[in-house]
């Protein structure tokens, strides 16, 4: 078997891991949740959930991956030979495969909208709801853009860890942060900036309910790409001197930073146009914002080209960095368990995911009437991944690290064999044993009932 690669630098570790966490959920789902749940009140609860739930689970995935230097399935098999814990590794690889199959379709939409924004098609007077529904229900165009996106992802993964994932993360993550900075400055100059910022920064605690708290925990959990096998796989490429606690805190900080700044982009823009609500839901970026771009920049089209183009480029970069980690989670398993060279393994994963992706895409059109338990194929995949497998996986990871693994092993990994101080170790153990499992259990119940 070919010797495993490692990330070549500490910067590469942080940017690749942050890229795995930063995705469409930061730019798309987070502002929607903020708009629905009391603005800054939701953000404050979200920050607490990141600290109490996100960071401990991420640290747990990191220590499993680095200690074993293996793909997710092999990692659990090494740490618990012959035990049923291996099922978590299987679930991690499977859910990454499942998510990539439909995530590629949504990512293809962002690529299509980027092209359309550069052509000026998003700066015309039309019903953008009809525009979006007409596009996604087509049998061929969405698939074409999804295939292009999958090819982009494949080309990165096929190049390997240092030459592919790390190198492109060092390019794409700074680009993503630069674009966010430019868009924030542009948003501050829009007519509704003051109202949008007040909505974002002024907490409305009257909207805070138990459901809002659970939504914040769920957003923290899903935004950080936990229990997908991605972080565990990336951690298997960490060098022995990587500081796991510091890396987890850095990744969570970058992820949260991107999510909050996305609010600074979207809400000033939304409040610049009358009769547009900040809680428009999933249609926000594909229906509401094109309408905002058209109205806000109608008199200055060149600014509309720039703003809309940069926004959909931001979405595309976020989608690509996450897709890379999902792809690598599955590819690493195929390489190490089946003994297949990386280029062939990555091609197999790309082709397989795209095959399922075809069914997901067609479920918005010709297969829209085909349902299982009342869900389309796309909806079924999303339900199984986000509402069942991921919460269950996060719960198992915490129980595994908190109750099964030898405490000295956990301590040595988090402190680099007692060379890096970690004074909150006992508190961390308390969190992964009791607090996080209960929190994830509540998320699990809320998602199933929601």
Buried (B, 14 or more C-beta within 10 A) or exposed (E): EEEBBBBBEBEBBBBBBBBBBBBBBBBBBBBBBBBBBBBBBBBBBBBBBBBBBBBBBBBBBBBBBBBBBBBBBBBBBBBBEEEEBBBBBBBBBBBBBBBBBBBBBBBBBBBBBBBBBBEEBBBEEEEBBEBBBEBBBBEEBBBEBBBBBBEBBBEBBBBBBBEBBBBBBBEBBEEBBEBBEBBBEBBBEBEBBEBBBEBBEEBEEEBBEEEBBBBBBBBBBBBBBBBBBBBBBBBBBBEEEBBBBEBBBBBBBBBBBBBBBBBBBBBBBBBBBEEBEBEBEEBBBBBBBBBBBBBBBEEEEEBBBBBBBBBBBBBBBBBBBBBBBBBBBBBBBBBBBEEBEBEEBBBBBBEBBBEBBBBBBBBBBEBBEEEEEEBBBBBBBBBBBBBBBBBBBBBBBBBBBBEEBEEEEBBBBBBBEEEBEBEEBEEBBBBBBEBBBEBBBBBBEBBEEE
